[in-house]
Amino acid sequence: MFLSIRKYDEVYNLNSVTKKLNESFAPMLMAVDGFVRYCLVDIGDNNILSITTFETKKGMEQSEKLAVEWRKKHPEASLGNPTNIFHGEEKMWVLRNQNK
């Protein structure tokens, strides 16, 4: 799996941003081959993380282009530019046993 993690600062209307992402960005992501999951995390102090998971590096790279395009087309979303961007291949994960 491959992940793209982005940190955004000064996101003052998280409800509005979440709605806009859900309406217009999420459908674009879901169309990318290898898309697994998109997660938005409120980390406090008007900062958020977006975490996107793909089965392939190609999908992760395609999502980066989509994110740049989406921000240009939707400046009203007040998401701004990410202050930190991390990309990488997942090397380990732990999953709670759901078969109790």
N, C-alpha and C positions, 0 to 999 in steps of 0.2 A: 504494500500500500504506500501511497505517496500523499503527503500533506502539505497544504499551504496554510500558514498561520500569519494573520495580519493584525496588528494593533492599531486602533484608531483612537485618537485623543479628541477631546472637546466635542463629544457627541451629546448635545443638550436635549434632544427630543428622541429618546430611544424608541418610544412607541411608534412615532411617525417613521423613523428609519426602518424599524422592523417590518412595518406594514408595507412600505415601498419595496424593500428587499424581497419580501414574500410574494408580492404581486408581479414584480418585473425581473428580478435577478434570479430568484430560485428556479423559475421555469427554464431560463437559459442554461443554468448549471445542470439541471436534470437531463438536458438534451446532449450533454457531453458524454462521449463514450467513456465508460469506466467510472462514472460518478457514483459515489457511495453515500456521502453524508455532508451536510452543511450545518454548521453550528455557530450561533452567535452567543457570546458570553459577556454578560455585564460584569466587569471587574472593578466597578466603583469609580468614584471621582470623575464621572462623565467619560470614562474610557471603556472600550469594548475590544474583544478579540473575535475574529472570524476564523473558524477552523474548517477547512474543506478537505475531504478525503476522496482519493481516487485510486482505482486499481492500477493505473498506469501513470508513468511520468508524463507521457504525452497528454493525457487528460488534465493533469495538474497544470502543465504549461499552457494548455488551451484556456483553462479557467482564469489564468492571470491576464490574458489578453481580454477576456470577457469583462473582468473586473475593471480594467482601465477604461474600456469602452462604456461600460455602464455608468461609471462616475462622471464621464464627460457628458453623457446624455441626461443625467439626473442630478444636476448640481443642487436642486431644491431639496434633495434628501439630507443635506447637511452632514454628510459622512466625511467629507474632506479627503485628504490624502493620508494613506497609512504612514505612521511614524516608524514602524518596524515591520519588516516582511521576512518571513522564514519559509524556506522550502526544503523538503527532504523526504527521504525514504524511511518509513517506519521500520525500526529494528527490533522492537519488543513491545508487547502489550500483555495485559493481564485481564482476564474476564472472569467475573464472579460466576461460580457454578450455579446455574439456574435449575439444576435437577436435584433439589433437596429432598 
